[in-house]
Amino acid sequence: MKKTTLLFIALSLLFFGFGIITLKDALPNKKEERIYTALSQHFPYMIEKRLGGLTIIFKDTNEKVKPNNSEFFSKIESIDKFWAKEHLILKSNSVVVLDGNKRIINEIKFEKPQEKEFVKTYFLLKEVR
């Protein structure tokens, strides 16, 4: 084969590989639906759909953040982790949700071991005994 053909094939594979890596980075991590849905009502933000993508609206200040579509899910994940440091306590068979004054407002029991593992890994929490 000619060198130009090999160069074209190599560059095509290289760009294809970069595209796959970029697409994987932009996708959200897998979540345990029951736990995430129960916790999401306590999150400090709402998500609003708009013509150009998605907007994050903080409940307390009504501040709007409009991240790029490619960084939207990583932004949500970082907000979730920051919020969880102050408002979640991981116990052996449940996760406790606290308000701003450290009072318990909800306790969600785990039904499967995967739910506990999700809370541990997604929110980066350590179990309190």
Secondary structure as UniProt FT lines:
FT   HELIX           3..26
FT   HELIX           33..40
FT   TURN            41..42
FT   STRAND          45..50
FT   TURN            51..52
FT   STRAND          53..58
FT   TURN            59..61
FT   STRAND          64..65
FT   HELIX           69..71
FT   HELIX           72..87
FT   STRAND          88..90
FT   STRAND          94..98
FT   TURN            100..101
FT   STRAND          104..109
FT   HELIX           113..122
FT   TURN            123..124
//
